[in-house]
Amino acid sequence: MRLFIAILFSSEVKDALCETIAELRAASLRGRFTARENLHLTLAFIGESNRPDDILGVMEDVAAEWSGAPGALEITLSGAGVFGGRGGDLHWVGVENTPALKSLAARLAQALRAEGFPVEKRRFTPHVTIGREVVLAPGARILTHPARMVADGMSLMRSDRPGGRLTYTEIGFVRLDRRRE
């Protein structure tokens, strides 16, 4: 199974992202655009693994140690950007990299590595992919739509491609602020 840990968005955040995606689509000559049901913020990419129970255990441990106050994990959409590619660009919307979010991602990566999972060591840069292989029409500009939410937990997600369509399925949810008594 191809696995990752993510924060899933509220309807309001998805609405804002979908407005940006609609504008991107309208301004593009071509591209593949993220489906509403696939919008998420990746905290840790694990890749191929047959150990989902072990990953959920790590998530539970990290949540039990969570030092943020309830409601402290605020997610705010912040700007946009592009990663260039030969077949078109990857467009993304940024997420404000708050100390709480940065701390959670770092703690997850550290705990996953300690359990033998090959988590990437590059710097955490929170973003939401909204389009792949995008070629914009000349002079096109895209505006992002602001939105925010408070995340109450994190999800273990499975990535599949049934019939060639990218599909993400939540296979576990762990609530934050589960301090041990």
N, C-alpha and C positions, 0 to 999 in steps of 0.2 A: 504494500500500500504506500502511496505517496502522501506524506503527512506534513502538516504545519499547524502552528498555534496562532490564533488570530483573535482580534476583537471584532465582533459583528456589530453593525451599525443600527441605530434607531431608524424608524421610518423617515423622520425629518432629515437626518443626515443623508440617507439614501435618496430622498427627494432632491436635495441640493446637488448631490453628485450626478443624478440622472439629468438634471437641467444642464449641467456642464457637459455631460456626454452628448446630449441632444445638440448643443451648440457645436461641439467638436465634430459630430457626425455631419451636420449641415455644412460646415466649413471645409470638409475633407473631400478629396478626390477619391480616396479609398482608405480602407483600414478595417480592423476588427475591434469592436467596442465591447467593453465589459458589460455583461448582463446584470441587471439590478440585483438578482439573487446571489451574484458572485462578489459583490462589493464587500470588502473587508480590509482590515489593517493587519498585516502580518507582523507578529511579535518574534517568531522564530520559525525558520524553515528547516524541516528535518529531512525531507526527502524520503527515499524508499526505506520502509521499516515494517517489521511484523510484530512490533512491541508497543501497540497502543496503550495497553494497561500500564506499562512502565512509564510511558510519557504522561499519562493521566496522574500517576503517582507523583511524578516530579512537579506537575502543575499544582497538585494538592499541597505538597510541601512548600512550594513558593508562596501560594496563597495563604497558608498558615503563618508564614513569616512576614506577610505583607505589612509594611509599616505605615502605609497611607491610611488616613482616616476614611471612614465610609464616605463615598462621594468624591474622593480626592483624585480619582483618575479621570480627569476631564479630557475629552477629545475635541479638538478644535481644528476644523479645516483651515489651511493656511497657505495660500498661494498655489502655484502650479509650476510645472516644468516639463522638460522633454529630455529623454535620453536618445541620442541619435543612433540610427541603425541603417544598414545597407538597403533593406527592403522597405524602409519606412521607419518612422519614429515611434518610440513608446512615450505616450503622454500620461502624466500623473498629476494628482492633486496632493499637495503636502498636508501633513498633520503636524501641528505644533509639537515640538519635541520637549515637552515639559520634564522637569526633574523626576516626577513620579513615573511617567511613561518610560523615560530612559532607564530608570532604576529597575522597573519591572522587566523590561526586555533584557537588560544585562544580567539580572538574577536568573531569569529563565535560561539564557544561553549558558551561564556558568553551571547551573544544576544539570542541564541536559548533557553538557560535555563530561561532567563528573560521572554520569551514568553510561558513557560510551557512545553518545549520539554525536555525529559529525556536523555540528552546527557551525555555520560560517563565522569567521572571526572579524569580518569587516565591520566598520562602524555602523551602528543602527541609524538609519535615515528613514523615519516614518513617512510613508506615502501610500496613496491608493492608485493603483493602475486603472486608467479609464479607457485607454486605447492602445492597440499594438499595430505595428506596420502601417501607421497613419501617414498619409501624404496630404498635407494641407493645400488648399487652393492658394495661389499667390496672393499675398497681402492679408490673408485671413488672420484674425486675432480671436482668442478665446478668453472669456471672462469666467472666473470661478465664482461660485455662489457660496457665501459663508454659511456655516452651520456648526453646532456644537452639541455635545451630549456628555453624560457621565456614564462611564463603563462600569458595570457591576461585576464583570467576570471576563473570563477568556475561554475560548472554544478550541478543542482539538478537531481539526478538519482533515478530511480525506479528499484528494483531488483525483478525478477520473475523467475519461474522455469517451463516454458511450456514444457511439455513432459519430465520433469526431467532435462532439460538442463538449467543451470544458464545463465540468460540473463539480461543485464543492458541496460536501455533505458533512454536517456537524456530527461527530461521533462521541463527543463528550463535552460537558460544560463544567467549569469550576468557578465558583463564586469567589470574589476577592474578599479580603478582610475576614478570613476564617482563622483568626488567631487561636492558638491552643490555650486552653484554660490552665 
